[in-house]
Amino acid sequence: MKLLLASSHGKLVERMGKELACAGIACEVRYRPPTDRHDPAYQELWVEHDKELHWAAALLAMHCDIGQN
C-alpha cells in the first residue's frame, strides 16, 4: 500500500478516491485527526496495490488543478 495524496481538503481526497475506484484502482481514504490544536485535520488517499500507483498518480494529475490542492 502506498500513500498517493494527503490534504486538509477532505473533499478533494474523497473525490479522488471515488475517481480511482471508478477506474478500478483499489484505494482507501484515511482520516488523520490533528496532533495538537494548531494542526489541521487531514485525509490521506492510499493505493492498495503498488503496481497501480503510476496509474493512480496519472489520474490525480488529470483531475487536480495545479496549485488548488
N, C-alpha and C positions, 0 to 999 in steps of 0.2 A: 504494500500500500504506500502511495506517495502523495505528499501534500502538493496540491496544484495552486490553491488560492487561499489567502487569509485576508479578511477585510472586516472593518467595523460597519460596512454597508451590507447588512444582512440580506436585504432584498436582492442585491447583486449576486451574492453567493447562492442563495436559493434558486434564483433564475438560472444561473449557470449549471447548477445541479440538475435542474429539470431539462435543460438543453442537452446535457451529457446523457442523461437517462433516455431521452427520446432518440439519441443517436446510438443507443445500445451500449454505452460505456458505463460500467458499474461504478458507482461512486457513493460517497457518504458525506453528509453535511454534519459538522460537529459545532456545537456552541461552546465558546470559552468565556466564562464569566470574568469580570475584571479582577485583577490581582490585588488592587487597592482602590481607594476612592478616586484616584486621579487617572486611572487607566480606563479606557473604554472597553466594553464587552466586544467580542468579535466572533465571527464564524469562520470555519475552515472548510474547504472542499477537498476531499481526499479521493483519489482514483484508486480503485481496489486492485486492478491488475497493472503491474509495472509496464507491461508491453503496450498498454493503451495510453500511457502518459503523453506520448508525442501527439496522438490524435486529439486528446483532450486539450492540450496546450494550443493546438491549431484552432479548435473550436472556440476556446476562450479568446484568442486573438481576434477572431472574426466577429464575435458578439460583443466585445467590450470596446467602448470608446477610449482611446488613449488619453490618459490624464483624468478620467472620470471615476476611477476606482480608487 
